[in-house]
């Protein structure tokens, strides 16, 4: 239900971004970093992952890894495989991509 709300809210543009933050990166910190221009907003990152190519968004988390804020996405592709992608929040570069069977 939360994911459906997230997807509807993102599609409608009613929220700027949603994060399931790790214990060391909370909502306020993420918003502050975006506001200061230190990390990219979720909307900018999501443009890299069109649903036709990557599938449906299943999960989104924001974590701090080795001092870097990382957006972690999980997509369900049309072939039934799940793709996990980690993106550097500062510049939008893909750090890791993994396909689960």
PyMOL commands that set and color helices and strands:
alter all, ss='L'
color gray80, all
select helices_A, chain A and resi 2-12+27-35+42-46+51-54
alter helices_A, ss='H'
color red, helices_A
select strands_A, chain A and resi 56-65+68-76+82-88+94-100
alter strands_A, ss='S'
color yellow, strands_A
deselect
rebuild
show_as cartoon
